[in-house]
Amino acid sequence: MANVRRLVLDVLKPHNPNNIEVSEKISLVKGVRYVNAISEEVDQDTESIRITIEGSNLDFPELKKIIEDCGGAVHSIDEVTVSKKGNARKRKVANHNHD
């Protein structure tokens, strides 16, 4: 099983709830650390937004349900990042002084 760490979703939703409210609801899901919502296209009744969700062990069915409960529909998963379970790699940061 993979650890879903990042999702970029293309979502169509009504104007209400607004992007802040939808993002806040998504942020309450277990494992979510970061949510970014960008309006891409707006018409009279709906808007198309790109939602980026980052965290650990993201539960796509639960996230999709939250979006649907807000009146939205996931049109596509535009990007996904996964890692193997238990693959918590630590990055070493090199200290390079260029004085």
C-alpha positions in Angstrom: 0.0 0.0 0.0 1.3 3.5 -0.8 1.4 6.6 1.3 -0.4 9.3 -0.7 1.4 12.5 0.2 0.1 15.1 -2.4 -3.0 15.4 -4.5 -3.9 18.1 -7.1 -7.6 18.0 -7.9 -9.6 19.8 -10.5 -13.0 20.6 -8.8 -16.2 22.2 -10.0 -18.2 23.7 -7.1 -20.9 26.2 -6.4 -19.8 29.7 -5.1 -21.0 28.8 -1.7 -19.3 27.5 0.4 -16.4 29.7 -0.6 -12.8 28.4 -1.1 -11.8 29.3 2.4 -14.7 27.2 3.9 -14.0 24.2 1.6 -10.2 24.4 2.4 -10.9 24.5 6.1 -13.1 21.4 5.9 -10.5 19.6 3.9 -7.8 20.6 6.4 -9.7 18.8 9.2 -9.2 15.4 7.5 -6.6 13.2 9.3 -3.2 13.4 7.7 -3.8 16.7 5.9 -1.1 19.3 6.6 -1.6 21.8 3.8 -4.4 22.9 1.5 -4.3 25.4 -1.4 -7.3 26.3 -3.5 -7.0 28.4 -6.6 -10.0 29.7 -8.6 -9.3 28.9 -12.3 -12.6 29.8 -13.9 -15.8 31.4 -12.6 -19.2 31.6 -14.1 -22.6 32.7 -12.9 -23.4 29.7 -10.7 -20.1 27.7 -10.3 -16.4 27.9 -10.3 -13.6 25.6 -11.3 -10.9 25.4 -8.7 -7.6 23.5 -8.4 -7.1 22.2 -4.9 -3.6 21.0 -3.8 -3.6 18.8 -0.7 -0.4 17.8 1.0 0.2 15.5 4.0 0.6 11.9 5.0 -1.6 8.9 4.2 -4.1 11.1 2.4 -7.5 9.3 2.2 -8.8 10.2 -1.3 -12.3 8.8 -0.8 -12.7 10.8 2.4 -11.4 14.0 0.7 -13.7 13.4 -2.2 -16.7 13.0 0.1 -15.9 16.3 1.8 -15.8 18.1 -1.5 -19.1 16.4 -2.6 -20.7 17.4 0.8 -19.8 21.0 -0.1 -21.7 20.6 -3.4 -18.5 20.1 -5.5 -17.5 17.4 -7.9 -13.9 16.1 -8.5 -13.4 16.3 -12.3 -9.9 14.8 -12.3 -6.9 14.0 -10.3 -4.3 16.1 -12.0 -1.3 15.1 -9.9 -0.5 12.6 -7.2 2.6 12.0 -5.2 3.1 8.7 -3.3 5.8 7.0 -1.3 6.2 3.5 0.1 4.7 3.0 3.5 7.4 3.5 6.2 9.6 5.3 3.7 10.1 8.4 5.9 13.3 9.7 4.2 15.1 12.5 6.0 16.8 15.1 3.8 20.3 16.3 4.6 20.7 20.0 4.0 24.2 20.9 3.0 25.6 24.1 4.4 27.4 25.9 1.6 28.8 29.3 2.3 29.7 31.3 -0.8 31.3 34.3 0.9 
